[in-house]
């Protein structure tokens, strides 16, 4: 499985993804600049990403905790999600996300 992550500078990175891993963990594992300060506990908004519009229907619905944390993020858009709340699965093979401003190291 793969995910495609566009960094703050606009460069796209093709990353190998493992089923069951959080998108945030995959991005951090590859050393891309993503703060992810709370380590996936949904207690901050520093793993904020923009999900490519074509992938939004394939994602599970947003929980209240994620929505509350996104209120703390910078430059929220309709396709904003916390990457710690997105679990890789076969259905998400090829997922495209962009690291949001304010989350870079």
N, C-alpha and C positions, 0 to 999 in steps of 0.2 A: 504494500500500500504506500501511497505517496500523499503528501500535502505540498502545496505551493504557497510560500510565504513571501510577501513583498515587504521589504524593510522600509524604514523611514526615508532612506535615500532613493527609493523607487526601484531597487534591484530585487528581482524575483529569485528565490532560492527553492530548489526542489529537494524535499526532505523525505527520507524513508520514515514511515510511520508504523507503529505497532498497534494492533487491535487492543482496545481497552486503555490505552494511554491517553492522558489529557493532551489536547493540542498544545497547551502551555508547556507541558513537560517536554514535548518533542522540540518545540522552538528553543527552549533553554538548553536541552541536551546538545543541540547543534551549535550552541554558543552565539546565537543571534541576540542582539541587544533588546531584551525584554525584562523589565524589573521583576514582575511577579513576586512582590515583597512578601505576601502571606503564604506562598508556597502551595496554593491551590485550595485554601480554606474558604474562599469566597468572602474574604474579610477586607478586601481592598479592590481597587479598580486598575491596578498597575499591570494587568495582563490583557487589557482592552484591545480588541482587534475589530476590524471591519470584515465581515464575511461577504464574499462575492455574491451578488444578488441571485445568481442562478442556484446557489447552494442553500439559500435560506429555507426553502420548503422541505429540505431533507433533514434539517436540524430538529431536535426535540424542542418543545416549548420552553420559554424562559421561566424559571422559578422566581418567586418573590424576592428571595435573597439576592439573586443576580441583578434583578431590576433595581433594587435598592442601591446596590453597590455601583451600578452604572450611573446613577444620579451624581456620584462623586467624580466621575471621569470627565476628561476634557473633550470637547468637540464630539458629543454623542450624535450618532446618525441612526437612521432607521435600521441599518444593518449592523449595528454595534452589538458585540457579545463579549463576554469574558472568556478567554481561551481556556481557563481552568475548568470551565463548565461544559466544554465540548469534548466528548469522549470519541476516540477514533473507532470506527467500525467499517466493515466492508462497504456499507452504503455511502461512507464519506471518503472513499478512495478517490483522490484527485481534488480534494477540498482546497479552495483558494481563499486565503485571508491576507489582510494587510495590517501590519502593526500600526496602532493608532498613535497620534502625537501625545506626548506626556508619559509614555510608558517605556521609552528607551532608556538605557543605562546612561 
